[in-house]
Every structure is written in C-alpha cells, then in structure tokens.
C-alpha cells in the first residue's frame, strides 16, 4: 500500500458523498407542478363552498306556520336581509368553513351577493362579507334559493328564486 492509493480512495469517497448530498438536496427542494395539479386547491375550495351552501340549504322544520314547506336556514337568512340575515349567514358560513382539521383551522374569507329579477331588470344586492376582495385567486360558488319576496323590500310580493353568489378565497 502506498500513499497515492489511499489519497485516491479518500478523494473518491469524499466526491461520492458530495454528489449524493447534492442530489438529495436538489430532489427535496424542487416541487414540480404539472398543469393538472395547479388547480387542485381551487377545486377543493369550490367543493367546500358548494358543500357549505348545500348544508345551509337543507330544509328544517321550524314549527307551524303558513309556509308551504319548511324553510332552510339559508332561505331564512336571505329573507331577513333587511334586518340581520347577512350577519347570521356570515356566522354560520364561517363556522362551517373554518372548522379545525387536525389542529389547523382554515382561514376562508368571502363576499356574498344576491341577484334577482325586478320586473324586466336583473339587479344585484350586497348580502354579506368578511373582508373586501383584493386577492387574485378566488372561486365563485352559487346557489339558487327560493324566498318569500314579501319579506324583502326590493323584491316583488311573491315567492321567487334568487341567485346567491359567494366569492371565496383563502387568506
């Protein structure tokens, strides 16, 4: 054995450790997103919004009254738009959307509007919001809701369907 052989062996081991370390760091710090994966978060947020609106629109029995069918909480909130319906909607929407999952609460913000017909015109009215929208990535979820127009000042005195539009984003 001579010193040259030992030096070449130590140099080879050091070079292989350096190469393996570099490959490990490069593979662990690089995230490759394919075009199909970039919209997964938007699709999850959209599904969450649709699920929340669907849950809020489930009919519940609210006692006896002159209504043709039991009203859902969503219908009641929209019919109470002139009083505190927007605040009630906001509280329930945030409760359902920001549930804590494995110790990490979600931070979803929204703004909601109602679109309806007033004679031949289509009008939009503010309903509720958590913050003003100033982000690029947001999704829109919608729900058609049957309401008693007599309870809302802007609507005709009849039952009709309004469109609830909710713009969602994560903060």
NORKA-V631498 format. One record per residue. N is the residue number from 1. RES is the residue in one letter. SS is DSSP state (H for helix, E for strand, L for the rest). D_FIRST is the distance of its C-alpha to the first C-alpha in Angstrom with 1 decimal. Layout:
n: [N,N]
res: [RES,RES]
ss: [SS,SS]
d_first: [D_FIRST,D_FIRST]
This chain:
n: [1,2,3,4,5,6,7,8,9,10,11,12,13,14,15,16,17,18,19,20,21,22,23,24,25,26,27,28,29,30,31,32,33,34,35,36,37,38,39,40,41,42,43,44,45,46,47,48,49,50,51,52,53,54,55,56,57,58,59,60,61,62,63,64,65,66,67,68,69,70,71,72,73,74,75,76,77,78,79,80,81,82,83,84,85,86,87,88,89,90,91,92,93,94,95,96,97,98,99,100,101,102,103,104,105,106,107,108,109,110,111,112,113,114,115,116,117,118,119,120,121,122,123,124,125,126,127,128,129,130,131,132,133,134,135,136,137,138,139,140,141,142,143,144,145,146,147,148,149,150,151,152,153,154,155,156,157,158,159,160,161,162,163,164,165,166,167,168,169,170,171]
res: [X,X,X,X,X,X,X,X,X,X,X,X,X,X,X,X,X,X,X,X,X,X,X,X,X,X,X,X,X,X,X,X,X,X,X,X,X,X,X,X,X,X,X,X,X,X,X,X,X,X,X,X,X,X,X,X,X,X,X,X,X,X,X,X,X,X,X,X,X,X,X,X,X,X,X,X,X,X,X,X,X,X,X,X,X,X,X,X,X,X,X,X,X,X,X,X,X,X,X,X,X,X,X,X,X,X,X,X,X,X,X,X,X,X,X,X,X,X,X,X,X,X,X,X,X,X,X,X,X,X,X,X,X,X,X,X,X,X,X,X,X,X,X,X,X,X,X,X,X,X,X,X,X,X,X,X,X,X,X,X,X,X,X,X,X,X,X,X,X,X,X]
ss: [L,L,H,H,H,H,H,H,H,H,H,H,H,H,H,H,H,H,H,H,H,H,H,H,H,H,H,H,H,L,L,L,L,L,L,L,L,L,L,H,H,H,H,H,H,H,H,H,H,H,H,H,H,H,H,H,L,L,E,L,L,L,L,L,L,L,L,L,L,L,L,E,H,H,H,H,H,H,H,L,L,L,L,L,H,H,H,H,H,H,H,H,H,H,H,H,H,L,L,E,E,L,L,E,E,L,L,E,E,E,E,E,E,E,E,E,E,E,L,L,E,E,E,E,E,E,E,E,E,L,L,L,L,L,L,L,L,L,E,E,E,E,E,E,E,E,E,E,H,H,H,L,L,L,L,L,L,L,E,E,E,E,E,E,E,E,E,E,E,E,L]
d_first: [0.0,3.7,7.0,8.5,6.9,7.8,11.0,12.0,11.7,13.8,16.1,16.7,17.6,19.9,21.5,22.3,23.8,25.8,27.1,28.1,29.8,31.7,32.9,34.0,36.0,37.6,38.7,40.2,42.1,43.6,46.9,48.3,52.0,53.7,57.3,58.4,56.8,58.2,61.7,60.8,61.6,64.9,65.8,65.0,67.2,70.0,69.9,70.0,73.0,74.8,74.2,75.6,78.7,79.2,79.0,81.5,83.8,84.2,87.9,88.8,92.1,93.6,96.9,100.1,101.4,102.9,99.7,99.3,95.8,93.6,91.8,88.0,86.7,85.8,89.4,90.7,88.4,89.4,93.1,92.7,91.2,94.2,93.6,90.1,88.7,85.9,84.7,84.9,82.9,80.3,79.9,79.5,77.3,74.9,74.9,74.0,71.4,69.5,69.0,65.8,63.2,60.3,60.9,61.0,64.6,65.2,66.8,69.1,71.9,74.8,78.1,80.8,83.9,86.8,88.3,91.8,94.9,97.9,100.5,99.2,96.5,92.9,92.0,88.9,89.1,86.4,85.7,82.8,79.5,76.8,75.8,76.6,74.4,72.0,68.9,67.7,66.5,69.4,70.9,74.6,76.0,79.7,82.2,85.8,87.9,91.6,93.6,97.2,98.1,101.0,98.6,97.0,99.1,97.7,98.1,101.1,102.9,101.4,98.4,95.7,92.0,89.9,86.3,83.9,81.0,78.0,75.3,72.1,68.9,66.1,65.9]
